[in-house]
Amino acid sequence: MQQQRDILALAQRRLRGGIGTHFEVSQAEVPLPETERRIEVIDEEIQLTRNLLAALAGKGP
């Protein structure tokens, strides 16, 4: 995620400096929302797995 943010920041700096394009900035922005959504899903899966392991071990979540 941080790498994608860094790429976006670089594209924005290049645009401001006159050597980048709006297309490059747009291309750098595209994957961010999907990555954020995937991280949320993975975090939920981790929590569910922890709860399952706790239940299997006879402990509460």
N, C-alpha and C positions, 0 to 999 in steps of 0.2 A: 504494500500500500504506500509506504513512504517513497519507494522508488518511483511509483506512478506520480506522486505529488511532485517529486523532484523533476521529473521529465516535464510535467506541466509548467512548473516554475521556469525551467530553462526555455521552453518554447515561448512563454510570455516575455521573458527577458530578451530573447532574440527578436521577437516582434517589436518590442519597444525600441530596440537598438537598430531597427531597420533592416535586419538580415533574416528575419523569420517571416512566416506568413500566417494569416488567420487560419488557414487550413491545418497547419502544424499544431496550432493551439487547439483547434477543434478535435483533431486526432488524439491529442494528449488528454483531452477531457472525457472522451467517450468511455474508456474502461472504468473510470472512477466509481460511478454509481453501482455498476455490476459487482465490482470488487467489494464495495461496502456491504451490499446485500449478501454476498457469499460469506463474508466474515460474520455477519449476524446469524446466518443459518448455521455455520460451523460452531459458533459460540453456544447456540441453543442445543446442538447435538452433543457438545461436550458436557453441558449441564445435565442433559437427559442421561448420558452414559454414566456420569458420576452418581446420579440418583439411583440408577439401576444397580451399579456396583455396591452402593451403600445398602440397598434392599437385599441383594444377594448375600452380603456380609452380615445381615441381620441388624443393620443400623439404620436410623432415620436419615433422610436427606439433609 
